[in-house]
């Protein structure tokens, strides 16, 4: 793309399976917008999907919460075994690292987002639209701050 001119290789359709986590995972929206601007025919080209809507809704999933808590507890139990073995075998006290390890495991197992299929009844209220995109005209800037 030299001097703002479109590349001569124009395409009729951009078909993309880029959705994923809240449309923004791995900056795929940015990549799709750039590909559209470089390769798609400006007036007759099609984007599929043509529109995207980000929704948010409150949910509850006690089974998932318990699974996360169990995974976190297992990680901390593994740490305790490792620290004890290291102390006994090598005489090295690993306790100075425990607080940071605990924080890291909590962030990973308890605080980070996860993908899950929800069962009927997990939705607590109707979803609200956070952002809507027309894939033919949206820009990278449209996704900033979302």
N, C-alpha and C positions, 0 to 999 in steps of 0.2 A: 504494500500500500504506500506508494510514493506520492508525495504532494497532495494527499487527500483524495486521490483518484481511486475508484473501485478497481479491484483486481479483475482482469478479463475473464477469469474462470467463474462465471456466475452459475448458480444452481436454481432449479425450480422449487425444490422443497428441502427444508431442513427438518428432519425427523429426529427427535431427541428424547431419550429416556434419562432425564437429568434431575428429576424431581427430588426424591430423597427427603432428608430432614429439613423441613421448613423452607424448602426451595433454595437455601443459601449454602448448604453443606459443600465444602471443598471449592467454593467460588464458581460453581458450575453456571450460575446465572451470568456471571461476567463473561465466561468463555462462550456461552451461547450467543450473547449479544454481540460480542466481537466477531464470531463466525458469521452471524447474520449480516453485520455491516460490511464484511469483506466479500462474502460469497453469494448471498441471496439476491436474486433479481429484484430491483428496487420497487417495481410497481405490480408485478405479477407473482412474485415469490410467495410461497406459503410456509408458515411456521406451524409445526405440529408437535406438541399442542400449541394452539394459538393464544390461549389465555391461561393464566395461573392465578389462583386465589389462596392466600395464606389465612388460615383460620386458627383460632385458639379457643379452647374450652376447658373448664375445670373437670377433672376426672378423679376417680378413686380406684385404686387397685391394690387391695390389701395383700393379695397373693404375691404381686411383684414387689411390694414393699418388704414383705417377709423374706423373699428370695435375696434382695439386695442386702438386707441386714445380715442374713446368713453368710453370704459371700464375704462381706466385710469381716464378720467374726472369724471366719475360716482363715482369711488372710492374716489377721492379727494373731491367731493361734499358731499359724506357721511361723510368723515372726518370733513369737515367744520361744518356740522350739529351736529355731535357728540361733537366737541370742543365747539361749541356755547351752546349746551344744558348742557354740563358739567360745563361751566362757569356760566351760569344762575342758574342752579339747586344747584350746590355744591360750587360755587365760586372758582373752580380750573381752573387755566390758563394752557391749554394744548399746548400753542404755542411753548414751548421748544421742543416738540416732532414732530412738523409739518415737519421740514426739513428731518428728518430721515424717517418719514412715506412716504413723497413724493418720496424720493429716492427708498425706498422699492417698492412702487407701480409702479414707472417708470421701475424699473428692471423687475418686474413681468409682467406687461401689455405691455410694449413697447420694452424692450431690450432682453427678453428671447425668445428662439426658441419655435415654435408652430407647431403642425401638422395641415396640411390643404390639401384638395384636390384642385389642381390648375385647373383653367379653361384653355381651349385652348387659346393661345396667351400670357400667363403669362411668358413663357420661352423667355428670351432675347437673348440667344446664346446657342450653343451646350454645352453639359456637358463635363467636363474633369474628367478623372480618378484620384482619390486621392490615392487609395490603392486597391489592389486585394489580395484576400486570397484563397488559396487552403486549404479547411477545413480538408483535410487528413494529412497535414504536417505543417500547420501554428502553431506558438507558441504564448504564452501570450506576449512575448517580441515583437513580430511582430506588436502588436497593440499599443505599448508604443509610445507616442509622436504624435499620429495621432490627 
